[in-house]
Amino acid sequence: MSTSATHDEEAPHVAVYDPPPGLDDAIRDVPLIAVSKKPRRIGYLTNYSFHIWYQIVIEVMKRRAALYGIEVEIADANLSVDNQISQAADLVKRSDVLVLTPAATSGLESVLSIGKDAGVPVVVEANPVDGMSTLIAICDYDAGYDLGTWVGSNVKNADGASIRILDVGLPWLRPCLLRSLGFADGVKSIQPDAIVVASINGEATPSIARKIAHDTLKKKGDVDVIFAMDDETAQGAYRGYLDAGFSPDTVTVAGFGLSGEPEKEWLMSREALKVSQAMFPEYVGLKCVDAAVRLFDGQSVSTRDVIPTVSMTPELLEKYYPRIQGVWTPDLNVIAAIPAKGDCTKV
């Protein structure tokens, strides 16, 4: 195990996105798609806009769309399939293209039908829907596997004992489940005797992750690694680990997303958060708008447009997020150049 945290270390607070001063320049550095016609309005059906990941996606979508002269309207389902379907039926009336982040793994096929009946194309983000034209997403299992191999190679007990892992997931949402499965398989490809002592549902909410992690660890005992399917859940689970009386000097947090400024600062502190599988929400937001523009113009699109990921460490961060005016700012062209898988191992 390795960490250099002090015993009074606490996980960062849940973030509210404050766009870096250089964000507009970063977005403008990526050429716009050449089109013969473009939509006037994109309707974005998001699953839960309070999450830092989607705060960033929404902000970038609005700024990228503005460069085309396009408006973006947001509808937040608050993780409800019923809400999202009713919102789609309303939003399609005044949108030329829809972007959908499904609120659940299944049950959103009717949104595609609503779009088809209205002659409005639909871009899907994160979670596949049967019948979709295009999906903007990472390969969740493969990204989890890559993160797991990093942990398997870099987190080891001095006495040779098997490392113990707490998996903090969101099992009812398939992309998040795939991250957990991939992570465990990746660790075990390096350390076959590694043990997942518990898999808990943090519900993508720091306070819930904190309580469940605390209660679980009081029963199961100390762990060497906390894996979480997103940044905010990692923060809550880590706080629960400390609440349970365990030392920050003997745990590694492996996060997912590396979305907000606090997560990047936590990573750079070289304390409990040793690595996070960066998912580049800024690039996702840009790609969603560009895909919407392509679809509306009748251009060809990939059924699955894979977003690259990187097992981000302090040594790598500034390559992809250089500090501009003292703030971590995405270099979207460098991110775009990262090799991405053509086909995902599991979907």
Buried (B, 14 or more C-beta within 10 A) or exposed (E): BBBEBEEEBEBBEBBEBEBBEBBBEBBEEBEBBEBEEBBEBBBBBBBBBBBBBBBBBBBBBBBBBBBBEBBBBBBBBEBBBEBBBBBBBEBBEEBBBBBBBBBBBEBBBBBBEBBBEBEBBBBBBBBBBEEBBBBBBBBBBBBBBBBBBBBBEBBBEEEEEEBBBBBBBBBEBBBBBBBBBBBBBBBBBBBEEBBBBBBBBBBBBBBBBBBBBBBBBEEEEBBBBBBBBBBBBBBBBBBBBBBBEBEBBBBBBBBBBBBBBBBBEBBBBBBBBBBBBBBBBBBBBBBBBBBBBBBBBEEEBEEBBBBBBBBBBBEBBEEBBBEBEEBBBBBBEEBBEBEBBEEBEBB
